[in-house]
């Protein structure tokens, strides 16, 4: 009897154990199903995407790169888009040119003729205004064209990286009689308030200076070699004014009515591989003049003209000149300084590895009587200098 009771007790325990185990397994299976549903389409952020739902028969792409997750097979282009697709937002910048790394503004596209007689001033101004608003833009004066423009201010500020590229010939009106009365006779091309700008090209900037040089108010150009009283204003050819981070490279500049190139109140100027030329007796045709300008490098250039090759005025500092070939003319000059009993200061001027030929002077300092002149760190490194045929 006790044995029967024992078996009966064991049988009851076995039934209870099996019932409890089955419930436990079902509970575990139910938990994992709920976890899987949490990751399904119902709660997936992909389902909220504005991309159209796929056609049920659309195959899922096999590529692991292009294919969406297996549980959400959304192709990039719908087979059957809905009749009312979501609207595409309008472009917030409809005039934005996008990638402008190669954005070129050809002046002929703005109406420039380039025949050597038509006035192309308006086209250059329009091209400038358009390019000025675009980062890393290029204004192009193409080759095989001769452009006539009157006195013009190319003003900033502009977007950085602006390039003015002259591959053709650029020139002003021919002499004082053709110069518009309303235009300044002190300067021709002025680049004003610019930062990060480059003037370059394979072309020529021609100054048409001959008729200006012959004015009777110019030295020894009057009757019997006299000099008649003025006014005797003649335009400087190119002037950079209140600008920074400038590059002038590769261009050929010739026959300026007065100074070929001026930099006033600028900072960060690189001049390299430049060619400047005018006749030996052309009056006041300085090659490069800098005044109140800091951090200037002039390298590997050729200058021949009728006055100073390079003139360094008051307020200049950190000027480095190397590898220039000059002549004929008057030499490289610091000054004139101290005009009208004023005080002038220049500092950190270096000239090295220069070739100067057929010149009245090599490198000199010019001062006015009565002025006060301060020099700091003035260097003439005479190694590898050559003075050829000096007067």
C-alpha positions as CSV (number, residue, x, y, z in Angstrom):
1,X,0.0,0.0,0.0
2,X,2.8,2.4,0.8
3,X,4.5,1.5,-2.4
4,X,1.3,2.4,-4.4
5,X,1.0,5.7,-2.6
6,X,4.7,6.4,-3.4
7,X,4.2,5.8,-7.1
8,X,1.0,7.8,-7.1
9,X,2.9,10.7,-5.5
10,X,5.7,10.5,-8.0
11,X,3.2,10.5,-10.9
12,X,1.5,13.6,-9.5
13,X,4.9,15.4,-9.2
14,X,5.8,14.4,-12.8
15,X,2.5,15.8,-14.2
16,X,3.1,19.1,-12.3
17,X,6.7,19.4,-13.5
18,X,5.8,18.8,-17.2
19,X,3.0,21.4,-17.0
20,X,5.3,24.0,-15.5
21,X,8.1,23.4,-18.0
22,X,5.7,23.7,-21.0
23,X,4.5,27.1,-19.7
24,X,8.1,28.3,-19.2
25,X,9.1,27.4,-22.8
26,X,6.0,29.2,-24.2
27,X,6.8,32.2,-22.2
28,X,10.4,32.4,-23.6
29,X,9.1,32.0,-27.1
30,X,6.5,34.8,-26.6
31,X,9.2,37.2,-25.3
32,X,11.5,36.8,-28.4
33,X,8.6,37.3,-30.7
34,X,7.8,40.6,-29.1
35,X,11.5,41.7,-29.5
36,X,11.4,40.9,-33.2
37,X,8.2,42.9,-33.7
38,X,9.9,45.9,-32.2
39,X,12.5,45.9,-35.0
40,X,10.0,45.3,-37.8
41,X,8.5,47.8,-40.3
42,X,5.8,48.9,-37.9
43,X,8.2,50.9,-35.8
44,X,11.1,51.4,-38.2
45,X,12.2,55.0,-39.0
46,X,12.6,53.9,-42.6
47,X,8.8,53.6,-43.0
48,X,8.6,57.4,-42.3
49,X,10.8,58.2,-45.3
50,X,9.2,60.3,-48.1
51,X,10.5,57.8,-50.6
52,X,7.6,56.0,-52.4
53,X,6.5,52.5,-51.2
54,X,7.6,49.7,-53.6
55,X,5.4,47.6,-55.8
56,X,4.8,44.3,-54.1
57,X,6.4,42.5,-57.2
58,X,9.5,44.7,-57.2
59,X,12.5,42.5,-56.6
60,X,14.9,43.5,-53.8
61,X,18.4,44.5,-55.2
62,X,21.0,42.0,-54.5
63,X,23.9,44.5,-54.0
64,X,24.9,44.8,-50.4
65,X,25.7,48.5,-51.0
66,X,22.5,49.6,-52.8
67,X,20.0,47.3,-51.2
68,X,18.0,48.4,-48.2
69,X,17.4,46.2,-45.2
70,X,15.7,42.9,-46.2
71,X,12.6,43.7,-44.0
72,X,12.2,47.1,-45.8
73,X,12.8,46.6,-49.6
74,X,12.5,50.3,-50.8
75,X,14.1,50.9,-54.3
76,X,15.5,54.3,-55.2
77,X,13.1,54.7,-58.1
78,X,9.4,53.6,-57.6
79,X,7.8,51.4,-60.1
80,X,4.4,52.9,-59.6
81,X,4.6,56.2,-57.8
82,X,1.4,57.6,-56.2
83,X,-0.7,60.0,-58.1
84,X,-0.1,62.8,-55.6
85,X,3.7,62.7,-54.9
86,X,5.1,65.0,-52.2
87,X,6.2,68.4,-53.5
88,X,9.9,69.1,-54.0
89,X,11.0,72.1,-51.9
90,X,11.9,75.1,-54.1
91,X,15.6,76.1,-54.4
92,X,16.4,78.6,-51.5
93,X,19.2,80.0,-53.6
94,X,17.9,80.2,-57.2
95,X,20.8,82.3,-58.4
96,X,23.5,80.3,-56.7
97,X,25.9,79.0,-59.4
98,X,26.8,75.9,-57.3
99,X,30.3,74.7,-57.9
100,X,32.2,77.7,-59.1
101,X,35.8,76.3,-59.0
102,X,35.9,76.7,-62.8
103,X,33.5,79.6,-63.2
104,X,34.8,81.9,-66.0
105,X,33.3,85.2,-66.9
106,X,34.5,85.9,-70.5
107,X,34.1,89.6,-71.3
108,X,33.0,88.8,-74.8
109,X,29.9,87.1,-73.3
110,X,29.0,90.5,-71.8
111,X,29.2,92.3,-75.2
112,X,32.9,93.1,-75.5
113,X,34.0,93.4,-79.1
114,X,37.8,93.3,-78.8
115,X,38.5,94.8,-82.2
116,X,41.0,97.5,-81.0
117,X,38.7,100.4,-81.7
118,X,35.3,99.8,-79.9
119,X,34.9,100.9,-76.3
120,X,34.7,97.7,-74.3
121,X,34.5,99.5,-70.9
122,X,30.8,98.6,-70.1
123,X,31.4,94.9,-70.8
124,X,34.4,94.7,-68.5
125,X,32.5,96.5,-65.7
126,X,29.5,94.1,-66.1
127,X,31.9,91.1,-66.1
128,X,33.6,92.4,-63.0
129,X,30.3,92.9,-61.1
130,X,29.1,89.4,-62.0
131,X,32.4,87.7,-61.0
132,X,32.9,89.8,-57.9
133,X,29.8,88.1,-56.4
134,X,31.2,84.5,-57.0
135,X,33.9,82.8,-55.1
136,X,37.0,81.8,-57.1
137,X,35.7,83.3,-60.3
138,X,37.8,84.3,-63.3
139,X,37.3,87.3,-65.5
140,X,38.8,86.4,-68.9
141,X,40.0,88.8,-71.6
142,X,40.6,86.1,-74.2
143,X,43.5,85.9,-76.6
144,X,43.4,87.2,-80.2
145,X,41.4,90.2,-79.1
146,X,42.4,93.9,-78.5
147,X,40.2,95.6,-75.8
148,X,39.9,99.3,-75.3
149,X,38.6,100.5,-71.9
150,X,38.6,103.9,-70.4
151,X,39.6,104.8,-66.8
152,X,37.8,102.3,-64.5
153,X,37.6,101.5,-60.8
154,X,37.3,97.8,-60.2
155,X,36.0,98.0,-56.6
156,X,35.4,95.4,-53.9
157,X,34.9,93.9,-51.5
158,X,34.5,90.7,-53.6
159,X,34.3,87.1,-52.8
160,X,37.8,85.6,-52.3
161,X,39.8,84.0,-55.0
162,X,39.0,86.4,-57.8
163,X,41.3,86.2,-60.9
164,X,41.6,88.9,-63.6
165,X,43.2,87.0,-66.5
166,X,44.4,89.0,-69.5
167,X,45.3,86.7,-72.4
168,X,44.6,89.3,-75.1
169,X,45.7,92.9,-75.3
170,X,44.2,95.5,-73.0
171,X,44.8,99.2,-73.6
172,X,43.4,102.7,-72.8
173,X,42.4,105.4,-75.3
174,X,45.3,106.6,-77.4
175,X,46.8,109.7,-75.7
176,X,45.4,112.7,-73.9
177,X,43.3,114.0,-76.8
178,X,41.3,110.8,-76.8
179,X,40.9,110.6,-73.0
180,X,37.3,111.2,-71.9
181,X,37.0,114.6,-70.1
182,X,35.0,113.0,-67.3
183,X,37.7,110.4,-66.5
184,X,40.6,110.9,-64.1
185,X,43.9,111.7,-65.7
186,X,45.8,110.4,-62.6
187,X,45.1,106.7,-63.0
188,X,43.7,104.2,-65.5
189,X,42.9,100.8,-63.9
190,X,42.3,100.9,-60.2
191,X,41.7,97.8,-58.0
192,X,40.2,99.0,-54.8
193,X,39.4,97.3,-51.5
194,X,40.1,93.7,-52.5
195,X,41.3,90.7,-50.7
196,X,42.7,87.5,-52.2
197,X,42.8,88.7,-55.8
198,X,45.1,87.8,-58.7
199,X,46.1,89.6,-61.9
200,X,47.6,87.3,-64.4
201,X,47.6,86.0,-68.0
202,X,49.7,85.5,-71.1
203,X,48.6,88.8,-72.7
204,X,49.8,92.4,-72.8
205,X,48.6,95.5,-70.9
206,X,49.6,98.3,-73.3
207,X,49.6,101.8,-72.0
208,X,49.8,103.9,-75.2
209,X,52.1,106.3,-73.4
210,X,53.9,107.8,-76.4
211,X,51.6,110.9,-76.8
212,X,51.7,111.5,-73.0
213,X,55.5,111.5,-73.0
214,X,55.5,114.2,-75.7
215,X,53.5,116.7,-73.7
216,X,55.5,120.0,-73.6
217,X,55.1,120.0,-69.8
218,X,57.2,116.8,-69.6
219,X,60.9,117.3,-68.8
220,X,62.8,118.7,-71.8
221,X,59.9,118.2,-74.2
222,X,59.0,121.8,-74.7
223,X,60.4,124.1,-77.4
224,X,64.2,124.0,-77.7
225,X,64.3,121.3,-74.9
226,X,62.5,123.4,-72.4
227,X,59.9,122.2,-69.9
228,X,56.6,124.2,-70.0
229,X,54.5,124.6,-66.9
230,X,51.6,122.2,-66.2
231,X,49.3,120.9,-65.1
232,X,50.8,117.8,-66.5
233,X,48.8,115.0,-65.1
234,X,49.4,111.6,-66.7
235,X,47.7,108.4,-65.6
236,X,49.4,105.7,-63.7
237,X,48.6,102.5,-65.5
238,X,47.6,100.1,-62.8
239,X,46.9,100.9,-59.1
240,X,46.1,98.7,-56.2
241,X,44.6,100.7,-53.3
242,X,43.7,99.5,-49.8
243,X,43.9,95.8,-50.7
244,X,45.5,92.7,-49.3
245,X,46.7,89.3,-50.3
246,X,47.4,90.2,-53.9
247,X,49.2,88.3,-56.7
248,X,50.5,89.8,-59.9
249,X,52.1,87.1,-62.1
250,X,53.1,86.4,-65.7
251,X,51.6,89.5,-67.3
252,X,53.4,91.9,-69.6
253,X,53.0,95.6,-68.9
254,X,54.4,98.2,-71.3
255,X,54.5,101.8,-72.3
256,X,52.7,103.4,-69.4
257,X,52.0,107.2,-69.6
258,X,53.4,107.4,-66.1
259,X,54.0,104.7,-63.3
260,X,53.4,101.2,-64.6
261,X,52.1,99.8,-61.4
262,X,51.4,101.3,-57.9
263,X,50.5,99.7,-54.6
264,X,49.2,102.1,-52.0
265,X,48.1,101.1,-48.5
266,X,48.2,97.4,-49.3
267,X,49.5,94.4,-47.4
268,X,50.6,91.0,-48.6
269,X,51.7,91.5,-52.2
270,X,53.4,88.9,-54.4
271,X,54.8,90.0,-57.7
272,X,56.6,87.3,-59.8
273,X,57.5,86.6,-63.4
274,X,56.4,90.0,-64.5
275,X,57.7,91.9,-67.5
276,X,57.6,95.7,-67.5
277,X,59.0,97.8,-70.4
278,X,59.0,101.3,-71.8
279,X,61.7,103.3,-73.6
280,X,64.8,104.6,-71.7
281,X,63.8,108.2,-72.1
282,X,60.1,107.9,-71.3
283,X,59.6,110.3,-68.4
284,X,58.4,109.3,-64.9
285,X,57.6,105.7,-66.0
286,X,58.6,104.0,-62.8
287,X,58.2,100.2,-63.0
288,X,56.8,99.3,-59.6
289,X,56.0,101.8,-56.9
290,X,54.9,100.9,-53.4
291,X,53.8,103.3,-50.7
292,X,52.6,102.6,-47.1
293,X,52.6,98.9,-48.1
294,X,53.8,96.0,-46.0
295,X,54.9,92.4,-46.7
296,X,55.9,92.6,-50.4
297,X,57.8,90.1,-52.5
298,X,59.1,90.9,-55.9
299,X,60.7,87.9,-57.6
300,X,62.1,86.8,-61.0
301,X,60.9,89.7,-63.0
302,X,62.3,91.9,-65.8
303,X,62.0,95.7,-65.7
304,X,63.2,98.3,-68.2
305,X,61.8,101.8,-68.2
306,X,62.5,105.6,-68.1
307,X,62.7,106.0,-64.3
308,X,63.2,103.9,-61.2
309,X,62.8,100.2,-61.7
310,X,61.3,99.8,-58.2
311,X,60.6,102.7,-55.9
312,X,59.9,102.3,-52.2
313,X,58.1,105.1,-50.6
314,X,57.5,106.0,-46.9
315,X,55.6,103.7,-44.7
316,X,56.8,100.5,-46.3
317,X,58.2,97.5,-44.4
318,X,59.1,93.9,-45.0
319,X,60.0,94.2,-48.7
320,X,61.9,91.4,-50.3
321,X,63.4,91.8,-53.8
322,X,65.2,88.9,-55.4
323,X,66.1,87.6,-58.9
324,X,65.1,90.8,-60.8
325,X,66.8,91.9,-64.0
326,X,66.7,95.7,-64.5
327,X,67.8,98.2,-67.1
328,X,68.2,100.5,-68.7
329,X,67.1,103.3,-66.3
330,X,67.7,104.8,-62.9
331,X,68.0,101.9,-60.5
332,X,66.2,100.6,-57.5
333,X,65.3,103.5,-55.1
334,X,64.1,103.9,-51.5
335,X,62.4,107.2,-51.6
336,X,62.2,110.0,-52.2
337,X,61.6,110.3,-48.4
338,X,60.9,113.3,-46.1
339,X,59.2,115.7,-48.6
340,X,58.0,119.0,-47.2
341,X,60.0,118.5,-44.0
342,X,58.0,115.4,-43.1
343,X,59.0,112.3,-41.2
344,X,59.3,109.0,-43.1
345,X,60.1,105.5,-42.0
346,X,61.0,102.4,-43.9
347,X,62.0,99.0,-42.5
348,X,63.2,95.6,-43.4
349,X,64.1,96.2,-47.1
350,X,66.1,93.4,-48.7
351,X,67.6,93.4,-52.3
352,X,69.6,90.4,-53.4
353,X,70.7,88.5,-56.5
354,X,69.8,91.3,-58.9
355,X,71.2,92.1,-62.4
356,X,71.2,95.9,-63.1
357,X,72.5,97.1,-66.5
358,X,72.8,100.4,-68.3
359,X,71.6,102.2,-65.1
360,X,72.4,105.6,-63.6
361,X,72.5,103.9,-60.2
362,X,72.3,100.5,-58.5
363,X,70.4,100.7,-55.3
364,X,70.0,104.1,-53.6
365,X,68.2,106.0,-50.9
366,X,66.7,109.3,-51.9
367,X,65.8,112.0,-49.3
368,X,64.5,115.5,-49.3
369,X,66.5,118.2,-47.6
370,X,65.0,119.0,-44.2
371,X,63.1,115.8,-43.8
372,X,63.5,113.2,-41.0
373,X,64.1,109.7,-42.2
374,X,64.1,106.6,-40.1
375,X,65.6,103.3,-41.4
376,X,65.3,99.9,-39.7
377,X,66.9,96.7,-41.0
378,X,67.9,97.9,-44.4
379,X,69.8,95.2,-46.2
380,X,71.7,95.1,-49.5
381,X,72.9,91.6,-50.1
382,X,75.4,92.1,-52.8
383,X,76.3,88.4,-53.4
384,X,75.8,87.5,-57.1
385,X,75.0,91.1,-58.1
386,X,76.0,92.2,-61.5
387,X,76.3,95.8,-62.6
388,X,76.6,95.9,-66.4
389,X,77.3,99.1,-68.4
390,X,76.2,101.5,-65.7
391,X,76.4,105.2,-66.5
